[in-house]
Amino acid sequence: MKWSPQDAMQAYLHTLQLCKTHSNDEDCTLGTRNIIQPQCMEFISALAAGNQAKLMVQVTSHQGINPLTIALAVAAKHTKARFVCILHQLQDIENYRAQLSCYDLEDAVELVYGNPCEVIMEFKNIDFAAIDCKFEGFLRLFEIIDVNLRGSVVVVSNIPERRIGANFGEVIKGRTGVECVTRSIGEGMELTRIGLMNCCKPQKKRFKRFHVITFED
């Protein structure tokens, strides 16, 4: 993916402004949970927008939309990307649309209900994916997700502690160029970047580069 610093900056500032404006807004919450939380969401938004992701897919848990939804919706709004948010339980989609309208993002998100392991197979060459490990079938998603090998990013949140194979990095760790860094963010977050090392010059042999950054308590 070609990096766009302008799109990254615009998405970063937009998300940061939403966090400041709506952090205590009772009208833009789901129950007692505020879906605008700082937790580096402006970084995720900038990453998606800066990489000019054309297709973004999020798999949520039983909690429904979350701060990652807002971050990716902002990125989609700035880059005119397609952003699909998969809800795996029969949740109130209209209520979620109303919540998104608080941030003027209702038109930036496609809310889809269904089994994520089935729905996600409808999408090919995903440029940016976000998977919540509180969804019970997340390990299956790691195996079947079709990402764009020419350049893509996979964000995994709420990683279970000390569980083998619980993050996407472990699934691809046997490939060359995998790097891991840990940070204390939320309940654990992993970011995997997949792309070509030398995309500027045509070569007979092509290499893929994997960067994995893991955030956990």
C-alpha positions in Angstrom: 0.0 0.0 0.0 1.2 3.5 -0.8 1.5 5.7 2.2 -0.4 9.0 2.2 0.8 11.3 5.0 -2.1 13.8 4.3 -4.8 11.2 4.8 -3.1 9.8 7.9 -2.9 13.3 9.4 -6.5 14.2 8.6 -7.8 10.9 10.1 -5.6 11.2 13.2 -6.8 14.8 13.9 -10.4 13.9 13.2 -10.4 10.9 15.6 -8.5 12.9 18.3 -11.1 15.7 18.0 -14.0 13.2 18.4 -12.3 11.7 21.5 -12.1 15.2 23.0 -15.5 16.4 22.0 -17.5 13.3 22.9 -15.5 11.8 25.8 -18.3 12.7 28.3 -21.2 12.8 25.9 -24.0 10.7 27.5 -26.0 10.8 24.3 -23.3 8.9 22.4 -22.9 5.8 24.5 -24.1 2.3 24.3 -25.7 1.6 27.7 -23.0 2.6 30.2 -20.2 2.1 27.8 -18.8 5.1 25.9 -17.6 4.0 22.5 -15.2 7.0 22.2 -12.1 6.2 24.2 -8.6 7.5 23.5 -6.6 4.1 23.8 -4.6 4.9 20.6 -7.6 4.9 18.4 -6.3 7.9 16.6 -3.2 5.9 15.7 -5.3 3.1 14.2 -7.4 5.5 12.2 -4.3 7.2 10.8 -2.8 3.9 10.0 -5.8 2.8 8.0 -6.2 6.1 6.2 -2.5 6.6 5.6 -2.2 3.2 4.0 -5.2 4.1 1.8 -7.0 0.9 2.6 -9.8 0.4 0.1 -11.6 -2.5 1.9 -11.8 -2.6 5.7 -13.5 -5.4 7.7 -14.2 -5.5 11.4 -15.4 -8.5 13.4 -16.9 -7.5 16.7 -17.7 -9.4 19.9 -21.0 -9.5 21.7 -20.5 -5.9 22.8 -21.1 -4.7 19.3 -19.4 -1.6 17.9 -16.5 -0.2 19.9 -13.7 2.5 19.6 -12.1 0.6 16.7 -15.3 1.0 14.8 -15.1 4.7 15.2 -11.5 4.8 14.3 -12.0 2.8 11.1 -15.1 4.7 10.2 -13.2 8.0 10.4 -10.5 6.5 8.1 -13.2 5.3 5.6 -14.8 8.7 5.6 -11.6 10.4 4.6 -10.5 7.9 2.0 -13.9 6.9 0.7 -13.1 3.3 1.5 -15.6 0.5 2.0 -15.8 -0.4 5.7 -17.9 -3.5 6.7 -18.6 -4.1 10.4 -19.7 -7.7 11.1 -22.1 -8.2 14.1 -22.3 -11.9 15.1 -25.3 -11.5 17.4 -28.8 -10.3 16.6 -28.1 -6.8 17.9 -30.0 -3.6 17.4 -28.5 -2.4 14.1 -30.7 0.6 14.0 -29.6 1.6 17.5 -25.9 1.3 16.4 -26.6 3.5 13.4 -28.1 6.1 15.7 -25.0 5.9 17.9 -22.8 6.4 14.8 -24.8 9.3 13.7 -23.7 11.1 16.9 -20.3 11.3 15.2 -21.6 11.8 11.7 -20.3 8.4 10.7 -23.4 6.5 10.0 -22.8 6.6 6.2 -19.2 5.4 6.6 -20.0 2.0 8.0 -21.9 -1.1 6.5 -23.3 -3.0 9.5 -23.8 -6.7 8.6 -25.3 -9.4 10.8 -24.2 -13.0 10.5 -21.7 -15.7 11.4 -18.3 -13.9 10.9 -16.6 -17.1 9.8 -19.1 -17.3 6.9 -19.6 -13.6 6.2 -15.9 -12.8 6.0 -15.4 -15.3 3.3 -17.4 -13.0 1.0 -14.5 -10.5 1.1 -11.3 -11.0 -0.8 -8.0 -9.0 -0.6 -8.9 -7.2 2.6 -6.7 -4.2 3.1 -7.4 -3.6 6.8 -9.0 -6.0 9.2 -9.9 -5.7 12.9 -10.7 -8.8 14.9 -12.0 -8.9 18.5 -10.8 -12.0 20.3 -13.9 -11.9 22.5 -15.6 -13.5 19.5 -15.3 -17.2 20.2 -14.4 -18.2 16.7 -11.5 -15.8 16.3 -8.9 -18.5 15.8 -10.9 -19.8 12.8 -10.9 -16.3 11.4 -7.1 -16.2 11.5 -7.0 -19.2 9.2 -9.6 -18.2 6.6 -9.3 -14.4 6.3 -8.3 -13.3 2.8 -5.9 -10.3 3.2 -4.2 -8.4 0.4 -0.7 -9.9 0.3 0.5 -6.8 -1.6 -0.2 -4.7 1.5 -2.5 -5.1 4.4 -2.9 -4.6 8.1 -4.6 -6.9 10.7 -5.4 -5.6 14.2 -6.4 -8.1 16.9 -7.8 -6.8 20.1 -8.5 -8.3 23.5 -5.9 -11.0 23.2 -6.3 -13.9 25.7 -3.3 -14.2 28.1 -0.9 -17.1 27.7 -3.0 -18.9 25.1 -1.0 -20.5 22.3 -2.1 -19.4 18.9 -4.3 -16.6 20.4 -2.8 -13.9 18.2 -2.4 -13.5 14.5 1.4 -13.1 14.9 1.7 -16.7 16.1 -0.2 -17.9 13.0 2.4 -16.4 10.7 5.5 -16.4 12.9 7.2 -19.1 10.8 7.5 -16.6 7.9 10.5 -14.4 7.4 10.6 -10.7 8.6 8.3 -11.1 11.6 9.0 -8.6 14.4 7.1 -8.3 17.8 6.9 -5.5 20.3 4.6 -5.5 23.4 2.8 -2.6 25.0 0.2 -2.2 27.7 -2.9 -1.1 25.8 -6.4 -2.1 26.9 -6.7 -5.9 27.2 -4.0 -6.6 24.7 -3.7 -5.5 21.1 -1.7 -6.9 18.2 -1.0 -5.2 14.9 0.3 -7.1 11.9 1.4 -5.4 8.7 1.8 -7.4 5.6 3.5 -6.0 2.5 6.3 -6.2 -0.1 9.8 -5.2 0.9 10.7 -3.8 -2.6 7.6 -2.6 -4.3 9.2 0.3 -6.2 11.3 -1.7 -8.6 10.1 -4.7 -10.5 12.1 -7.8 -9.6 12.0 -11.4 -10.6 11.8 -12.5 -7.0 9.3 -10.9 -4.7 9.5 -10.8 -1.0 6.8 -10.3 1.5 7.4 -8.4 4.8 5.5 -9.0 8.0 5.6 -6.6 10.9 3.9 -7.6 14.1 3.4 -5.2 17.0 1.6 -6.7 20.1 0.0 -4.6 22.8 -1.0 -6.3 26.0 -1.3 -5.7 29.7 
